Amino acid sequence: MPRTQTIGEQLVRSDALHDYFRQGPATALMVSIVSTMVSLRLWAIAPHDEVGLWVGSLIGLQIVRLLLSLGFRRRERSPEETRNWGIAATVLSVCLGLVLSLGRSGSVVTHLFRTRYSFCSYWAASPPEV
């Protein structure tokens, strides 16, 4: 049987979600700008379809973040609805992390660490000896 939260715990969760969604529009804008800049740099060295899929996925998730942020601001929430908003925020964060970090060999993410244009090119070419 799930444990019931105290009023204090509910308020803390609500405040944390409020902060998360309050930052949503600014975060969505920044991630969209940075991912577009990175994809423009990668366009010359990575497969175009992968770069397009990567930046499109990131921008699409930012649109979802923006819509969730707007929806969160406009509604009064019960404790159960606050829990659902928390789940939505967690799922969104996991999806963003997966898009940013996962990739097969030869993917956009791999190109970031294997090209001469990358700040990690030295380490990718000659890994440190252990």
C-alpha positions in Angstrom: 0.0 0.0 0.0 1.5 3.4 -1.0 2.4 5.7 1.8 0.4 8.9 2.0 2.3 12.1 1.8 2.1 14.8 4.4 0.9 18.3 3.5 4.5 19.5 3.8 5.8 16.9 1.4 3.0 17.8 -1.1 4.0 21.5 -0.9 7.7 20.7 -1.4 6.8 18.6 -4.5 4.5 21.3 -5.8 7.2 24.0 -5.3 9.8 21.9 -7.1 7.5 21.3 -10.0 6.6 24.9 -10.1 10.3 25.8 -10.4 10.9 23.1 -13.1 8.0 24.3 -15.3 8.7 28.0 -14.6 12.1 27.6 -16.3 10.5 25.6 -19.2 10.2 28.4 -21.8 13.8 29.8 -21.2 15.2 26.2 -21.2 13.4 25.3 -24.3 14.7 28.3 -26.1 18.3 27.8 -25.0 18.3 24.1 -25.9 16.8 24.8 -29.3 19.4 27.5 -30.1 22.4 25.4 -28.9 21.3 22.2 -30.6 20.7 24.1 -33.9 24.2 25.7 -33.6 25.8 22.2 -33.0 23.8 20.7 -35.9 25.0 23.4 -38.2 28.6 22.6 -37.3 28.0 18.9 -37.7 26.3 19.2 -41.0 29.6 19.1 -42.9 31.0 16.1 -41.1 28.0 13.9 -40.1 25.3 12.1 -42.1 22.6 14.7 -42.8 19.7 12.5 -42.0 21.1 11.7 -38.5 21.9 15.4 -37.8 18.4 16.3 -38.9 16.8 13.6 -36.8 18.9 14.5 -33.8 18.1 18.3 -33.9 14.5 17.6 -34.9 14.0 15.3 -31.9 15.6 17.9 -29.5 13.4 20.7 -30.8 10.3 18.5 -30.8 10.9 17.7 -27.1 11.4 21.4 -26.4 8.0 22.1 -27.9 6.6 19.4 -25.6 8.4 21.1 -22.7 6.9 24.5 -23.6 3.4 23.1 -23.9 3.7 21.3 -20.5 5.0 24.5 -18.9 2.1 26.5 -20.3 -0.4 23.9 -19.2 1.1 23.7 -15.7 0.9 27.4 -15.2 -2.8 27.7 -16.3 -4.3 25.0 -14.0 -5.0 24.6 -10.4 -3.7 21.2 -9.2 -4.8 18.7 -6.7 -2.2 16.5 -5.0 -3.0 13.7 -7.4 -2.6 16.0 -10.4 0.7 17.3 -9.0 1.9 13.7 -9.0 0.9 13.3 -12.7 2.7 16.5 -13.6 5.8 15.2 -11.8 5.6 12.0 -13.8 5.3 14.0 -17.0 8.4 16.1 -16.1 10.4 12.9 -15.3 9.4 11.2 -18.6 10.4 14.4 -20.5 13.7 14.6 -18.8 14.5 11.0 -19.5 13.6 11.4 -23.2 15.8 14.5 -23.4 18.7 12.6 -21.8 18.3 9.7 -24.2 18.2 11.9 -27.2 21.3 13.8 -26.0 23.3 10.7 -25.0 22.4 7.7 -27.0 23.8 6.9 -30.4 25.2 4.1 -32.4 28.7 4.2 -33.8 28.8 6.8 -36.6 25.9 8.8 -35.1 25.8 12.5 -34.4 26.8 12.0 -30.8 29.8 9.9 -31.8 30.9 12.5 -34.4 31.0 15.1 -31.5 33.8 13.1 -29.9 35.7 11.7 -33.0 36.3 14.7 -35.3 39.0 17.2 -35.5 36.4 19.9 -34.9 35.7 18.6 -31.4 37.3 19.7 -28.2 37.8 16.0 -27.4 39.6 15.2 -30.7 43.0 14.6 -28.9 41.5 12.1 -26.5 39.5 10.4 -29.2 42.6 10.0 -31.4 44.9 8.8 -28.6 43.2 7.8 -25.3 45.2 8.3 -22.2 47.2 5.3 -21.0 46.0 3.8 -17.8 
